[in-house]
Amino acid sequence: MAEKLSMFVDLTLCVGCRGCQTACKSWNQLPGEKTVYYSGLQSMPDTTPHTYNLIKFKEVEENGQVQWFFFKRQCMHCTEAACIKACPENALSHTETGAVVRDYDKCIGCGYCAKYCPFGIPKVDEGVQKMGKCTLCFDRVAEGLTPACSKTCSPGAVQFGERSQLVSKAKARLEEVKQLYPEANLYGLDEQFLGGTNVFYLLPKAPEFYDLPKQPSVPAILTTWKDVIQPIGKALPLAALGAVAVSAFLTRIRENSHSVDKGGKSHGA
C-alpha cells in the first residue's frame, strides 16, 4: 500500500497573498469568475465548482489594533468521507495516497455529496450537472510532483508530503507558536475526526473562529445507506425492485436532511 500523503497548512505563516488560489486555477484550467470582494479583500464568498481553493479573510480588532487572519478553504480529503458514502453512483473514491477524487463520467450532479459534507465543500455546476472540488492535484502527485498550491506558497504555509513526517512537523510547530498564539491548535489530526483528514491545519485560533465544525462526523444514515441498503439493492434479482428501494431511500434522505446532525456549521472561515 502506498504511503499516505497529506497537506499541512500552517495558518500562522499564511500572508493572504492568494498565490495558491491562482496556481490552483492555472493548473486545473478552471474558468475565471467575477470577483465580488466579499468581506473586504476576500475575492468571493466561498468555493465554487470552478474555484477549488479560496483564501478567506477575517478582520478583527484586538487590543486596539486591527489584525488579519486567513484561512485556506478547500476539500479536507477525509479518511472517512461523507461524500463517498453519500454518492449513489460511486463517483467518488480515495486514491492510494488518500485523496478523495471524482470520476467525471460517473458523476450525475445529484448533490448528495454537497448536502452531507460536514465542511460544505462539494459544489455542483448546474449547467453540466457535475460536482467540482479540490483533487489534491492527484495527477501531479502521480508524477512525483507536489500540489500546485503547495509548490507556489512562498512563505511555506502549505506543505505536502508523507503524513507521518508532516504530523511530526505540525506538532513541533504548535509548540513553537503557543506563546504568540495561546489558542493555537491542530485541526484534522485526530483519527476520531473522520478518521483523520488528509488536509490538516495549524490554526492560530479555535476552530469556531473559522466557522469550522468542532467535531465533524459522517451521519449514521449514510453508513446505513452505503453499507447496507445499496449492497442489498444490487444483490436483488430484479433490478427494477432494487431501483425502487434505492429511490425511496434517497427520497427519504432528501426530505429529512434538515434534521441530520452534520457536526456543526460548515462554511469555513
Phi and psi in degrees as a GROMACS rama.xvg file:
@    title "Ramachandran Plot"
@    xaxis  label "Phi"
@    yaxis  label "Psi"
@TYPE xy
-67.5289  149.009  ALA-2
-62.5224  134.155  GLU-3
-69.4809  131.37  LYS-4
-109.195  140.951  LEU-5
-135.359  168.948  SER-6
-118.223  129.075  MET-7
-110.269  120.112  PHE-8
-109.17  110.5  VAL-9
-94.8689  98.3885  ASP-10
-72.3545  -10.6715  LEU-11
-73.6532  -15.4395  THR-12
-103.57  -14.0673  LEU-13
-68.0925  132.309  CYS-14
-109.331  5.70398  VAL-15
70.7619  26.2689  GLY-16
-73.6126  -22.3403  CYS-17
68.8892  19.1704  ARG-18
-61.3783  -37.2809  GLY-19
-64.4791  -38.2401  CYS-20
-63.4431  -43.8192  GLN-21
-68.8751  -42.3561  THR-22
-62.846  -38.3062  ALA-23
-62.8796  -46.4761  CYS-24
-58.8124  -44.9309  LYS-25
-66.1258  -50.8574  SER-26
-63.488  -42.7208  TRP-27
-85.0784  0.98218  ASN-28
52.3778  48.9241  GLN-29
-89.1705  140.548  LEU-30
-66.858  150.937  PRO-31
-69.3885  155.579  GLY-32
-132.888  154.905  GLU-33
-64.1321  129.561  LYS-34
-81.5066  129.399  THR-35
-113.843  -8.11502  VAL-36
49.1355  64.8908  TYR-37
-75.4572  134.787  TYR-38
53.6476  62.0276  SER-39
82.4939  -115.045  GLY-40
-93.0509  -0.659879  LEU-41
-71.2124  130.235  GLN-42
-75.2009  -20.4912  SER-43
-162.546  162.905  MET-44
-65.7381  -36.8025  PRO-45
-157.817  174.466  ASP-46
-64.9282  161.767  THR-47
-137.518  178.134  THR-48
-61.8867  -15.9356  PRO-49
-119.4  5.37143  HIS-50
-130.765  98.6625  THR-51
-81.4161  -24.2796  TYR-52
-131.098  128.248  ASN-53
-138.287  129.948  LEU-54
-88.7312  119.444  ILE-55
-99.1683  141.258  LYS-56
-109.577  138.285  PHE-57
-136.195  119.594  LYS-58
-103.203  126.364  GLU-59
-133.939  157.02  VAL-60
-109.484  122.555  GLU-61
-131.865  127.312  GLU-62
54.0849  39.2552  ASN-63
78.2051  5.22818  GLY-64
-122.477  144.015  GLN-65
-83.4133  133.298  VAL-66
-127.698  143.732  GLN-67
-103.989  137.424  TRP-68
-124.714  139.887  PHE-69
-118.414  153.249  PHE-70
-139.933  128.4  PHE-71
-89.9324  104.134  LYS-72
-95.272  126.187  ARG-73
-164.885  178.753  GLN-74
-62.1376  139.651  CYS-75
-85.7378  -13.6846  MET-76
52.827  60.7713  HIS-77
-66.0881  143.606  CYS-78
-67.2719  -44.3302  THR-79
-104.137  87.8841  GLU-80
-91.2703  120.677  ALA-81
-62.0829  -35.6357  ALA-82
-62.8547  -38.3578  CYS-83
-65.2105  -43.7808  ILE-84
-68.6626  -31.1238  LYS-85
-78.3103  -23.3811  ALA-86
-72.25  116.611  CYS-87
-74.6363  -14.759  PRO-88
-104.063  4.63283  GLU-89
53.4688  40.0271  ASN-90
-83.5799  -10.3706  ALA-91
-115.702  140.264  LEU-92
-157.201  169.629  SER-93
-92.9644  142.367  HIS-94
-79.0682  172.508  THR-95
-60.8839  -29.0713  GLU-96
-93.3825  -1.88118  THR-97
112.464  -7.17771  GLY-98
-71.9356  145.583  ALA-99
-95.7365  117.579  VAL-100
-125.16  157.738  VAL-101
-107.163  139.486  ARG-102
-90.1112  110.114  ASP-103
-56.5807  -43.1432  TYR-104
-68.6631  -30.97  ASP-105
-82.1186  -26.978  LYS-106
-65.822  130.389  CYS-107
-111.366  4.4129  ILE-108
67.2386  30.6772  GLY-109
-70.1149  -27.5313  CYS-110
88.4335  3.94955  GLY-111
-66.1723  -33.9028  TYR-112
-61.2459  -42.2164  CYS-113
-66.3765  -39.0385  ALA-114
-66.3059  -35.5806  LYS-115
-106.504  -3.90328  TYR-116
-65.7148  123.738  CYS-117
-67.3018  -11.5606  PRO-118
-105.644  -4.22189  PHE-119
65.5263  35.8677  GLY-120
-85.5659  -54.0696  ILE-121
-58.5628  138.158  PRO-122
-129.229  137.279  LYS-123
-100.047  128.742  VAL-124
-82.9365  105.144  ASP-125
-65.0913  -23.4778  GLU-126
-66.5282  -38.3411  GLY-127
-115.326  -0.745314  VAL-128
55.5999  51.4414  GLN-129
-135.368  145.237  LYS-130
-90.5793  144.1  MET-131
-129.597  140.607  GLY-132
-164.764  172.027  LYS-133
-55.8007  137.606  CYS-134
-106.144  2.56067  THR-135
57.1008  29.3481  LEU-136
45.2841  51.0188  CYS-137
-59.9737  -27.8652  PHE-138
-69.5553  -39.3753  ASP-139
-68.0152  -44.3535  ARG-140
-60.7129  -37.7329  VAL-141
-62.1246  -23.6019  ALA-142
-99.302  11.7703  GLU-143
84.5712  11.5254  GLY-144
-98.71  167.259  LEU-145
-96.1816  160.2  THR-146
-54.945  150.971  PRO-147
-58.3776  -38.9527  ALA-148
-65.8515  -39.1704  CYS-149
-68.5124  -40.4857  SER-150
-61.3243  -35.8064  LYS-151
-91.6284  -9.16697  THR-152
-75.1858  101.569  CYS-153
-64.3594  -41.8761  SER-154
-72.3107  -9.41621  PRO-155
79.4149  22.0247  GLY-156
-74.4795  -24.2908  ALA-157
-113.563  110.542  VAL-158
-118.003  146.002  GLN-159
-136.242  138.844  PHE-160
168.55  -161.198  GLY-161
-62.9128  132.627  GLU-162
-57.6834  -44.9043  ARG-163
-58.7787  -40.2693  SER-164
-69.9911  -39.9178  GLN-165
-68.4832  -34.2101  LEU-166
-62.6954  -43.0653  VAL-167
-62.5149  -42.8895  SER-168
-61.7823  -43.1806  LYS-169
-63.7348  -42.136  ALA-170
-66.5869  -39.6052  LYS-171
-67.1323  -40.9923  ALA-172
-65.265  -36.576  ARG-173
-58.4918  -43.0793  LEU-174
-64.8804  -34.4555  GLU-175
-67.289  -34.5693  GLU-176
-98.8565  -1.9096  VAL-177
-58.8684  -36.1102  LYS-178
-68.0298  -40.472  GLN-179
-77.3572  -35.4371  LEU-180
-125.828  86.5676  TYR-181
-58.9396  -26.835  PRO-182
-89.2018  1.52967  GLU-183
-54.8987  142.508  ALA-184
-155.455  160.338  ASN-185
-99.0379  127.328  LEU-186
-115.053  118.814  TYR-187
109.519  -0.808555  GLY-188
-82.8589  -34.116  LEU-189
-61.384  128.709  ASP-190
-66.962  -20.719  GLU-191
-79.9539  -2.4211  GLN-192
-100.556  79.6285  PHE-193
56.4778  32.4966  LEU-194
75.7944  5.43077  GLY-195
92.6621  132.929  GLY-196
-97.5251  146.844  THR-197
-84.9753  -0.32222  ASN-198
-122.059  117.411  VAL-199
-130.556  160.735  PHE-200
-126.552  151.904  TYR-201
-102.181  109.54  LEU-202
-97.2396  130.625  LEU-203
-68.0992  -25.4184  PRO-204
-127.411  173.987  LYS-205
-61.3893  152.246  ALA-206
-52.67  -36.4981  PRO-207
-61.4327  -29.2167  GLU-208
-61.1404  -34.2025  PHE-209
-94.9777  11.233  TYR-210
59.2684  33.0607  ASP-211
-92.2798  141.414  LEU-212
-65.7323  135.477  PRO-213
-69.688  -41.5451  LYS-214
-132.847  74.8726  GLN-215
-65.4182  148.738  PRO-216
-151.008  165.825  SER-217
-91.8969  121.846  VAL-218
-55.5346  137.235  PRO-219
-57.8107  -31.8218  ALA-220
-63.3286  -28.8835  ILE-221
-72.0609  -39.3157  LEU-222
-62.3376  -41.5467  THR-223
-61.835  -43.9669  THR-224
-62.9652  -50.5141  TRP-225
-75.2733  -39.8761  LYS-226
-93.3469  -16.425  ASP-227
-122.631  -61.5917  VAL-228
-64.4239  -49.3814  ILE-229
-62.5383  -46.8527  GLN-230
-60.0223  -38.3519  PRO-231
-63.9415  -43.748  ILE-232
-59.5866  -39.767  GLY-233
-71.3345  -27.1773  LYS-234
-83.1278  -14.4477  ALA-235
-64.1716  137.298  LEU-236
-64.8944  -28.4942  PRO-237
-99.8546  107.653  LEU-238
-59.481  -35.5734  ALA-239
-63.1435  -40.2977  ALA-240
-63.9374  -41.4251  LEU-241
-63.1662  -40.6331  GLY-242
-63.7968  -39.7004  ALA-243
-63.4401  -43.4998  VAL-244
-63.8918  -43.9336  ALA-245
-64.0663  -44.2084  VAL-246
-60.7067  -42.6696  SER-247
-63.9314  -39.3631  ALA-248
-67.7236  -42.1111  PHE-249
-64.6312  -36.8511  LEU-250
-62.9664  -40.5779  THR-251
-63.9935  -40.4166  ARG-252
-60.9297  -46.638  ILE-253
-63.2145  -42.2508  ARG-254
-69.1107  -28.6928  GLU-255
-108.624  10.7128  ASN-256
-62.1792  -27.9588  SER-257
-66.7145  -18.8603  HIS-258
-96.7943  -2.03538  SER-259
-80.7471  130.561  VAL-260
-82.1386  111.199  ASP-261
-89.0452  3.23123  LYS-262
95.9277  6.40212  GLY-263
132.941  -179.98  GLY-264
-63.5058  152.869  LYS-265
-136.582  58.0305  SER-266
-124.523  12.1089  HIS-267
66.2471  -164.845  GLY-268
